[in-house]
Amino acid sequence: MVQRSKKPKKRIVVSRPLSPRKPRRIGKIQNHAIARRSNKSGSINWYAWGYQAGLRDAKVKSIENSAYQKKALNEFWLQAYRQAPFSKSDWNAYNQASSGYVLGYFNGAGIHPQPWVMLPTLKSVAVVVTAMNEEDTIGEVLSQLHRLPFDEIVVVVNGSGDSTFQKARGKSHAIIVHYPDALGHDVGRAVGAKLTNSEILLFLDGDFVVKAEDLISFIGKVDQGTDIALNDLTPYMGTFQTWDSVSMLKYFLNKVQQRGDLSVNSLTAVPHAISRKAYNIIGPSCLAVPPKAHAIAISKGLVVRTAASINVLSANKIKEHNRGQMNEVADLIVGDHVEAVKHLMKGSKDRLNFPDVMRLREWAK
Amino acid sequence: MARLQEWELNNLIPTSKRNRSKLRSNSQKFIRNSNAPKLSVVIPVSNERKTILRVLKEVSQLHPQMEVIVVANGSQDGTRELALRAGARVISYEHCLGHDVGRSIGANYAKGDIILFTDGDIVLPASSYLPLIRAVSSGVDVALNSYSGVVNKVDVHSVVLAKYTLNNILGRSDLKGASMTTIPHALSSRALKVIGPSNLSVPPKAHAMAIHSGLKVETSGFINVGSLNPIRRKRFVKMKDPLENLILGDHLEAIYWLTEQTNERANLTDFTRKRQMLR
């Protein structure tokens, strides 16, 4: 997290409190001063900055006549965000500022406040949610997604024996794709992705509720140039001896592509966001085999980085009800990784970038 | 490169003026090679004069009917001469043949029912090898050292990761990080025939071959070779370990071989995924 320096920048004069005798300076400088003054300890209060900006905008900009009010407010927000005095990679500051802005706007416009969360980009954003039997969580998942002004929401319900579809339909105006048979959740993602046109694609599973604020960095990173924005699971991994086979395969696949820095992070886990460019290069049939998509992304030189760190591992542990099924899924994912490695070896590169320059094998025959 | 290969028994060594004085005394010969050995010990060496005699002394006690085969390649510090003097069957090569190639060469000449592989720079007491030998004589085809590497950290070494990964792919996660890459390990003569001596030059591939062809592969004893490995301690403390990349590549070669024998997923299930939905 970026720590704002307590020393003011040279071009901003904040040493004296603003007094009525001196003319008020408008714009960035004034906002900064207000942000600083509102917090006695001296550290910057981005929420206050955002609130003031929202309050001001409410006087001059209206969302009343807009068909998609959330999106209209997002556009106003983005204009204010351009002037933001914090780093564009500080998502903590972003979340504070944008939530301040939203409340400031509603208060300023005299509208009952909604828990909207603003996107950090003008680009179109789609979200694909895959769900099987998630009647307990799908409602909450969609509630969180409704806080953001997405251009497209696609829910792929497959092989569902419970009321997931009904819950989703009753809750949302999203595009809902329903298959009576299970597709395999990775296929669901690819099927959903095929239905989107947006520039940024975000993927979630219907069994884990992610707060809207936590999704911002994934979208923001892709907006800023990352092609594949991953969830960083490394803080939740124990020492190697505790790892399961899937984690080992994920790390191995990254290592053999010289991306050991990614550790166990890969497209296998949600949430993740990808650019349209990445989607076009990978293609939906490869997207259905996430490790293969991950390997292709790295091998084609796409920008692959981690965004936020959301603990989805605990959700998997809860689903221990069917041990046998877990093992089958593990085998499936291990097989996916083998498929990914084999794909990289196309053209008889059986050692990838690790040639055997040391051995004189002919002598062994 | 002039290839030099010969069975060198003590009384047939061509003695140059330089060697004569060293080879005069026969009291240093403590290895008795049998002509019909039950146990063959294969030790590839390059320059290990500091440890080779101790290794040979331990190994020579393992079985009354045994042979010790030392494959000396690129030996310039007298290791070869020491092995000769001790009575081992020495196969010499002037130049270094590379990691593990010596195993293939030694295995080619081994006549025993049990073939034990170890290195010339790690001194282990004779008792360490016994569990491996007993396992093979009671039916195990490939008896492995269960030492799996240092695993109580997050950023584990690539080689440890690769060994665990390969075992997982082969459906033998029970073996953890045990592998034919690690010494010591022992093979039955049947295993040697099935795998083929030349494949021992790429140990992870031999490991995959052994498991895939249905041989009985088990761990039989824990021999902590990590702390004993002088190579890692001495030379590569600050340098990047070049062997790391070689071994990683070896494991990839093993995976390539496996997928050629089975399918691109090493025969792992795909049944729940309906790929046809994405045509």
Interface residues (C-beta under 8 A of the other chain):
Chain A: Y179 D181 A182 L183 G184 D186 V187 A190 V191 K194 T234 M237 G238 T239 F240 Q241 S245 M248 L249 Y251 F252 K255 V256 G260 S263 P284 S285 A288 V289 E328 D331 L332 V334 G335 D336 V338 E339 V341 K342 H343 M345 D350 R351 L352 F354 P355 D356 M358 R359 L360 R361 W363 A364 K365
Chain B: R3 Y93 H95 L97 G98 H99 D100 V101 S104 I105 N108 V151 N152 K153 V154 D155 V156 S158 V160 L161 A162 Y164 T165 N168 I169 S173 P197 S198 L200 S201 V202 P242 N245 L246 L248 G249 D250 L252 E253 I255 Y256 W257 T259 E264 R265 A266 N267 L268 T269 D270 T272 R273 K274 R275 M277 L278 R279
